[in-house]
């Protein structure tokens, strides 16, 4: 479950009592997670979209994706 507001995006993982709040670049990352993809493809997509250095984007993406995985919002599919 998720909701967007003026503050950003709030997501609640399955079976989790506390929601995660995404703000700033976290909102762009959330929006880019509109389909299953590899982390490196997500980074490439955002770097291209914002004309940003891939390494900087990867550094921003990693903690957000890790939090979403820990929060039960995202899952790794092999």
Buried (B, 14 or more C-beta within 10 A) or exposed (E): EEEEEEEBBBBBBEEEEEBBEBEEBBBBBBEBBEEEEEEEEBBBBBBEEEEBEEEEBBEBBEEBBEBBEEBBBBEEEE
